[in-house]
Amino acid sequence: MSRHQLSRTQVRAFIDDGFVRIDRAFSHETAAEARAILWRDTGCDPIDPTTWTTPVIRLGDYGQPPFRDAVNTPILRHGFDQLVGERRWLPRASLGTFPIRFPSSADPGDAGWHVDVSFGVENSDVMSWRANITSKGRALLMLFLFSDVGEDDAPTRIRVGSHLDIARRLGPAGDDGLSLRELAANGFEESAGRAIALATGQAGTVYLCHPFLVHAAQPHRGTRPRFMAQPPLLPAEPFRLHREGSPYSPVEEAIRKALLVA
């Protein structure tokens, strides 16, 4: 096995748990270069906490070299091939939005459990955006850590194995799927008993997650701001739950497992 490939154990964990953590997916130097750009755009002073006046600042899409480099390392590109399928995903040249979280006792206002919906996004009502059983419009949810993130530094909370619960919710809805409003109507209670994992790690860590994974932000109780990107990996073709002549990807295998497809 190449050092740039996920192990069988990691791929199995992705299918069963809904995510895989990759340490040193990109370099500390790349993370530092990116943080310098992000600090500038926050308008805050890195060494003066009195300028950190809000619990979260959201910054837009970034495609400068450190961001492009971070999402195109050999281990990530191989990981995309292994989890989504070769030539079944679209390369990224940028890293989407950054929710930068600052130490604060204030409610950030966005810490509820949810899944990332992926189509119908032309509607201005976010709660009407949709997901379906073949994850139209999204191949993976990804979490890129651009700063060291410990348990007190607002790590993303993950309900381990919750992607299977969501697949079972989406199955009967077919291609039309369900809106975020419909998915959230029961408070995601079907996954409430799942174990919680925290997306911690050093700068350069990446979590590759099944698109149906239930996750949530949380308040920052640490001392240093947390820098993270959460871009989707986009599909080059639709996922299929019935294939002939080509292997199922781990994303598809997980959905089939949830639905007990023979």
C-alpha positions in Angstrom: 0.0 0.0 0.0 1.3 3.5 -0.9 1.9 5.9 1.9 -0.5 8.2 0.1 -3.4 5.7 0.4 -5.9 5.1 3.1 -5.6 1.7 4.7 -8.3 -1.0 4.6 -9.0 -0.2 8.2 -9.5 3.4 7.5 -11.9 2.7 4.5 -13.9 0.3 6.7 -14.1 2.9 9.4 -15.4 5.4 6.9 -18.2 3.0 5.8 -19.1 2.1 9.4 -18.5 5.4 11.3 -19.0 7.9 8.5 -15.6 9.6 8.6 -11.9 9.1 8.5 -9.3 11.4 10.0 -6.1 12.0 8.1 -3.2 13.5 10.0 -0.6 15.6 8.2 -2.9 15.8 5.1 -1.2 19.1 4.3 1.8 20.8 5.8 2.0 23.1 8.9 3.7 25.7 6.6 0.8 25.7 4.2 -1.6 26.1 7.2 0.4 29.0 8.5 0.5 30.8 5.1 -3.3 30.4 4.9 -3.9 31.6 8.5 -2.0 34.8 7.7 -4.3 35.6 4.9 -7.4 34.7 7.0 -6.2 36.8 10.0 -5.8 39.8 7.7 -9.3 39.4 6.4 -10.9 39.1 9.8 -9.9 42.6 10.7 -8.7 41.3 14.1 -5.3 41.4 15.7 -3.7 38.0 16.3 -2.0 39.2 19.5 -4.8 41.4 20.9 -7.7 39.4 22.2 -9.7 42.6 22.8 -10.2 42.7 19.1 -11.9 39.3 19.1 -15.4 40.7 19.7 -17.6 38.1 18.1 -17.9 34.3 18.6 -17.6 33.5 14.9 -16.6 35.3 11.7 -17.4 33.8 8.3 -15.1 34.4 5.4 -15.7 33.6 1.8 -14.1 31.3 -0.7 -10.3 31.3 -0.9 -8.3 30.0 -3.9 -4.9 31.4 -3.3 -1.9 29.0 -3.5 -1.9 27.8 0.2 -5.6 26.9 -0.1 -5.2 25.2 -3.5 -2.2 23.3 -2.2 -4.0 22.1 1.0 -6.8 20.5 -1.0 -4.6 18.9 -3.6 -2.0 16.9 -1.7 -1.4 13.3 -2.9 -2.9 11.7 0.2 -6.2 13.6 -0.3 -6.4 13.0 -4.0 -5.9 9.3 -3.4 -8.4 9.4 -0.6 -11.0 11.0 -2.9 -10.4 8.2 -5.4 -10.7 5.5 -2.7 -13.8 6.9 -1.0 -15.7 8.3 -4.0 -14.2 6.4 -7.0 -11.6 7.3 -9.6 -12.9 10.0 -12.0 -16.1 10.3 -10.0 -15.2 13.6 -8.3 -14.4 17.1 -9.4 -11.0 18.6 -8.5 -11.2 21.7 -6.2 -9.2 24.9 -6.6 -10.4 26.6 -3.5 -11.7 25.8 0.0 -15.1 27.3 0.4 -16.2 29.2 3.5 -14.3 29.5 6.7 -16.3 29.8 10.0 -13.5 31.2 12.2 -14.4 30.7 15.9 -13.1 32.9 18.7 -13.1 32.2 22.4 -16.4 33.5 23.7 -19.0 32.9 26.3 -21.7 34.1 23.8 -23.9 31.7 21.9 -22.5 31.5 18.4 -26.1 30.9 17.1 -25.1 28.1 14.8 -24.4 25.1 17.0 -27.4 22.9 16.2 -27.1 19.3 14.9 -27.6 19.1 11.1 -26.5 17.5 7.8 -25.2 19.5 4.9 -27.9 19.5 2.2 -26.7 19.8 -1.4 -29.2 20.7 -4.0 -32.0 23.2 -4.5 -29.6 25.8 -3.1 -30.7 28.5 -5.6 -33.6 29.1 -3.1 -32.8 31.8 -0.6 -34.5 29.8 2.1 -31.7 27.6 3.5 -34.2 25.3 5.2 -35.7 24.4 1.8 -32.4 23.1 0.5 -32.4 19.4 0.0 -30.6 16.1 0.2 -31.5 12.8 -1.4 -30.5 9.1 -1.1 -27.8 9.4 -3.9 -26.4 12.6 -2.3 -27.1 14.7 -5.4 -24.5 17.5 -5.6 -22.2 16.4 -2.8 -19.6 13.5 -2.8 -18.0 14.3 0.6 -18.2 16.6 3.6 -14.7 17.7 4.5 -13.2 19.4 7.5 -9.8 21.1 7.0 -8.0 22.2 10.2 -5.8 25.3 9.6 -5.0 25.7 13.3 -4.4 23.2 16.1 -7.8 22.2 17.6 -8.1 20.7 21.0 -11.3 19.7 22.9 -11.8 23.2 24.1 -11.2 24.9 20.8 -14.7 24.4 19.3 -14.0 21.2 17.4 -16.9 20.0 15.2 -19.0 17.4 17.0 -19.7 14.3 15.0 -22.4 11.6 15.7 -20.5 8.5 14.9 -22.4 6.3 12.4 -25.2 8.8 12.0 -24.8 8.7 8.2 -26.6 5.4 8.3 -29.6 6.9 10.2 -29.9 9.7 7.6 -29.7 7.2 4.7 -32.6 5.3 6.2 -34.5 8.6 6.5 -33.8 9.5 2.9 -34.4 6.1 1.3 -38.2 6.3 1.1 -38.1 9.9 -0.3 -36.4 8.8 -3.5 -34.8 11.2 -6.0 -36.7 14.2 -4.6 -35.2 13.7 -1.2 -36.1 15.8 1.8 -35.5 19.4 2.7 -33.4 20.5 5.6 -36.6 21.6 7.3 -38.0 18.1 6.9 -34.8 16.4 8.0 -34.6 18.6 11.1 -38.3 18.4 12.1 -37.6 15.7 14.7 -34.3 17.3 15.9 -32.4 14.4 14.3 -33.6 12.2 17.1 -32.8 9.0 15.2 -29.1 9.6 15.8 -29.3 11.1 19.3 -28.0 7.9 20.9 -24.9 7.8 18.8 -21.4 8.2 20.3 -19.9 11.7 19.9 -16.5 12.2 18.2 -14.7 15.6 18.2 -12.8 16.8 15.1 -9.6 17.6 16.9 -6.1 17.6 15.6 -3.0 19.6 14.6 -3.1 22.1 11.8 -3.0 20.1 8.6 -5.5 17.5 9.8 -8.4 16.7 7.5 -11.6 14.8 8.2 -13.2 13.2 5.1 -16.8 12.6 6.0 -19.8 10.8 4.4 -22.2 13.4 3.0 -25.0 12.2 5.3 -23.0 12.6 8.6 -24.9 14.5 11.4 -22.6 17.1 12.9 -22.6 20.3 14.9 -20.5 23.3 15.8 -20.1 24.3 19.5 -18.9 27.3 21.5 -15.2 28.0 21.8 -14.0 27.5 25.4 -10.3 27.7 24.6 -7.8 30.6 24.3 -6.8 30.7 20.6 -9.1 31.1 17.6 -10.0 28.1 15.5 -9.4 28.2 11.8 -11.2 25.5 9.8 -12.6 25.1 6.2 -15.6 22.9 5.5 -15.8 22.6 1.7 -17.8 19.9 -0.1 -16.2 17.6 -2.6 -18.4 17.7 -5.7 -19.3 14.6 -7.7 -18.4 14.2 -11.3 -21.3 11.7 -11.7 -24.2 10.6 -9.6 -23.8 8.0 -6.9 -25.5 4.7 -7.8 -26.9 2.1 -5.5 -27.2 -0.5 -8.2 -24.1 -0.9 -10.4 -23.0 -3.3 -13.1 -19.4 -3.7 -14.3 -17.8 -1.3 -11.8 -17.2 -1.5 -8.0 -19.3 0.4 -5.5 -17.5 3.3 -3.8 -17.3 3.3 0.0 -19.8 6.2 0.0 -22.2 4.0 -1.9 -21.4 0.9 0.2 -22.4 2.8 3.3 -25.8 3.8 1.9 -26.4 0.3 0.7 -25.5 -1.0 4.1 -28.0 1.3 5.7 -30.7 0.3 3.3 -29.7 -3.4 3.5 -29.5 -3.6 -0.3 -28.6 -7.1 -1.5 
